[in-house]
Amino acid sequence: MDWSTSTIWWVAAGVLVVAEMNAGNFYLLMLALGCAAGALAAHAGLPPSLQVVVAALLGSGATALWHFKRMRSPRSAPPESNRDVNLDVGERIRIRSWDEARSSRVEYRGSLWTVQYRGPGLPNPGEHVIVAVQGNRLIVSPSSS
């Protein structure tokens, strides 16, 4: 079987797309885009050396653009304190008393939780806001209102 140069480029692009689906690395799609550009260059009749240049320029250029776009966008909060991941973050709970280790036990959503204080000064009884969930511990700070 004799494959044309454009077929080889299209197969390479397909392999990169499949690899991206398995790995979840979006940069592989940018490289697949470069391979598709190499295939289009082959269809246009460019010599193999120019096909490689076109594929390399578009693939690396798209990868660089995506990298710079990601660097400029804000980072999300860690999963333990991200409200999009954990809906308990931001909820209010009432603490009756604290021990000397700045922790307490409280009933929340039908079960007992260990609560750890994260805030300025000494913890006081009253209303607090959940700022993170670490395993089976609620991390709280004083409520602003």
N, C-alpha and C positions, 0 to 999 in steps of 0.2 A: 504494500500500500504506500503510495507516494503522497505525502501531505504537502500542501502549499505552505508558504511562510505565514500567510494570514491565518490559516487553520491552526498552526502552532501557537500563534499569539492568542487566538480565541480560546484554545484549550487551556493555555496558561492563565488567562483571565478567569475562566471557569473554575480552575483548581484553586485560585486565590479566593474566589467567592465562597467555595465550599469550605476552605480552611477558615475563613472568617466566621462562617456559620458555626463551625465546631469550636473555635477558640474565643469568639466574641471580641476580637481585636479589630476595631473599626479601621485602623490604619491599613489592614490588608485590602480593604475595599478601595482605598486610594491607589494602592499598587495595581489592583485589578483594572482600575480606570486607566492607568498607564499602559497596561497590556492591551486594553481595547484600543487605545490610541495607536499603539504599534500595529495592531491588526488593520486599522483604517489606513495607516501609512502604507502597509503592504498592499491593500486594495488599490491605493492611489498609484502604485507602481514605483514607490521610492526604493532605493537599494537597501539591503539589510542593515548596513551601518547607520543610515539615517533613520531607519525604523527603530533601532535601539536608542538612538539619541532622542527621538520623539517620545518613546515610551518612558525613558529615564527622566526627561524633563517634565512630562506631565505627571508621572507617578510620584516623583520626589517633590515636585511643586505642590501637588494636591496634599501630600503628606505634611509638608511644611506648613501650608495654610491651615490645615486642620489642627496641627499642633499649636500654632500661635493663637487660633481661635479658642481652643480649650484653655490655654494659659491666661487669656484675658477674661474668661468667664469666672464668676465667683465660685468658690468651692462650697459644697454643701457641708452642713454640720455632720459630725460623726454620727453613726447610726444610733448610739445610745442616747443622744440628746437631740435627734432630728425628729421633729413632729411629723414629717412625711413618712417616717419609718415606724415610729412608736407613738400611738395616739394618746398615751398617758402623759407625755411631756406637755406641760402647760396647765394640767389639771390642778385643782386646789384640794388640799387635804388639811384637816385640823389635827394638830399635835397637842396632846394633853400634858405630856411631861417629857423631859430629856434626861438621859443618864450622863455620867461624867465623860463618856467616850463620844459625846455629841451624836448619839444615836437613840432611836426609840422604836417601839413597835406600834403599828397602827392597823386597823382594819380598813382595807381598801378593796373595793369591788368583790366583797364576799370572802376575803381571806386575809390572814395576818401577813404583814410585810415588815421587813426591817427598813427603817428610815435612817438615812445618814444626812447630817446637816452640812451644807456647803454654803457658806456665806460669811459676812463680816461679823466679828464679835462672837459673843456667846449666844446659843440658841435660846429663844423664849417660846413658851407655849403659845399656841394660837394658830392662825391660818398660814399655810406655807404653799409654795408652788413647786410642783415636780419639775426639775430641770434636766434630769437624766434618769435612765433605768439601767442599772448594771446588774445583770443576772436577776436575782430575786431581791435586790435592794433598790429602794427609791431614793434618789438624791434630791434634796429639796433646798430651797432658799426662802428667805422671808418673803411674804406676800407684800406687794407694794401698796395695796389698799386694804 
